[in-house]
Amino acid sequence: MKDYVFRVVLEPDEEGWHVYFPPWASIGASTWGYTREEALYHIQEVLEMIIEEFEEEGTPLPSMEEEEVPDGIPVSVTV
């Protein structure tokens, strides 16, 4: 197992909270929740699914540094 830490952007929207990981937003690392906690839980699930998909395909993970938000909220994923 490997641990990853992502710094995500969490913003209020009209229905709750939008959360995304900027370097991977184009491959689906974006979700939302009615509460901040729910949104953060969902992005953790999304990031885990993306990592697992790349591992299953034997493909290296995309860069995590491009457009990274240094003051973003840290989210941990263990895969």
C-alpha positions as CSV (number, residue, x, y, z in Angstrom):
1,M,0.0,0.0,0.0
2,K,1.0,3.5,-0.7
3,D,-0.1,6.8,0.9
4,Y,-0.7,9.9,-1.2
5,V,-1.5,13.4,0.0
6,F,-3.4,15.8,-2.4
7,R,-4.0,19.5,-1.8
8,V,-7.6,20.1,-3.1
9,V,-9.6,23.2,-3.7
10,L,-12.9,23.4,-1.8
11,E,-15.4,26.1,-2.8
12,P,-19.1,26.7,-1.9
13,D,-21.5,26.5,-4.8
14,E,-25.3,26.9,-5.3
15,E,-26.1,23.4,-4.0
16,G,-23.3,22.8,-1.4
17,W,-19.6,22.4,-1.9
18,H,-17.5,21.8,-5.0
19,V,-14.1,20.2,-4.5
20,Y,-11.4,19.3,-7.0
21,F,-7.7,18.5,-7.5
22,P,-6.5,21.0,-10.1
23,P,-3.8,18.9,-11.8
24,W,-6.2,16.0,-12.4
25,A,-9.5,18.0,-12.9
26,S,-9.4,17.2,-16.6
27,I,-9.4,13.4,-15.8
28,G,-12.3,13.6,-13.4
29,A,-10.8,14.6,-10.1
30,S,-13.8,16.8,-9.2
31,T,-17.0,16.2,-7.2
32,W,-19.3,17.9,-4.7
33,G,-21.2,17.4,-1.5
34,Y,-24.0,19.0,0.5
35,T,-21.5,19.7,3.3
36,R,-17.8,20.3,3.4
37,E,-17.2,17.0,5.0
38,E,-19.3,15.1,2.4
39,A,-17.4,16.9,-0.4
40,L,-14.0,16.0,1.1
41,Y,-15.1,12.4,1.6
42,H,-16.2,12.2,-2.1
43,I,-13.0,13.6,-3.5
44,Q,-11.1,11.1,-1.4
45,E,-13.1,8.3,-3.1
46,V,-12.7,9.8,-6.6
47,L,-8.9,10.2,-6.2
48,E,-8.7,6.6,-4.9
49,M,-10.6,5.3,-8.0
50,I,-8.4,7.3,-10.3
51,I,-5.2,5.9,-8.7
52,E,-6.6,2.3,-8.8
53,E,-7.6,2.7,-12.5
54,F,-4.1,3.8,-13.5
55,E,-2.5,1.0,-11.4
56,E,-4.7,-1.6,-13.0
57,E,-3.8,-0.4,-16.5
58,G,-0.1,-0.3,-15.6
59,T,0.1,3.4,-16.5
60,P,2.1,5.9,-14.5
61,L,0.1,8.5,-12.6
62,P,-0.2,11.9,-14.2
63,S,1.8,14.7,-12.7
64,M,0.5,16.0,-9.4
65,E,2.5,19.2,-9.4
66,E,1.1,21.1,-12.3
67,E,-1.3,23.8,-11.0
68,E,-1.1,22.4,-7.5
69,V,-2.6,24.6,-4.8
70,P,-0.1,25.0,-2.0
71,D,-2.7,26.4,0.4
72,G,-5.3,23.8,-0.5
73,I,-6.9,21.4,1.9
74,P,-4.8,18.2,2.3
75,V,-6.6,14.9,1.6
76,S,-5.0,11.5,2.2
77,V,-5.5,8.5,0.1
78,T,-4.1,5.0,0.7
79,V,-4.1,2.5,-2.1
